[in-house]
Structures are given as structure tokens and as C-alpha cells.
């Protein structure tokens, strides 16, 4: 019923969440355009995916 997934932040909310968005939680590694802050759009999704893959590789 959600007709897709998207994120919408309230004004000022991002500043409080930035330090936590890409944190590793147990065995979960988060990636996606909202976990990368140097790029935007597809570039950020790719860069964050590479970061998460590197984090997983380092844990093996």
C-alpha cells in the first residue's frame, strides 16, 4: 500500500541523524544515497555501496 519507498526529512532533522545514518549495527551495514554526504543522487548510492562492501570485507 505504500506505492514505493522514499524518505522525507523534517527541517533540521538530517543534522541530528547524520552521525547515525551509516553506522554499522551488529551485522547490518547500511548503504544508499542518504548515507553518503560528499555526493548526491546515483553517485552517492554507488559510493556508499562501495563503502559498505569494504566494511564487510574488513570484517571477514
Secondary structure, 3 states (H helix, E strand, C coil): CCCCCCCCCCCCHHHHHHHHCCCCECCECCCCHHHCCCCCHHHHHHHHHHHHHHHHHHHC
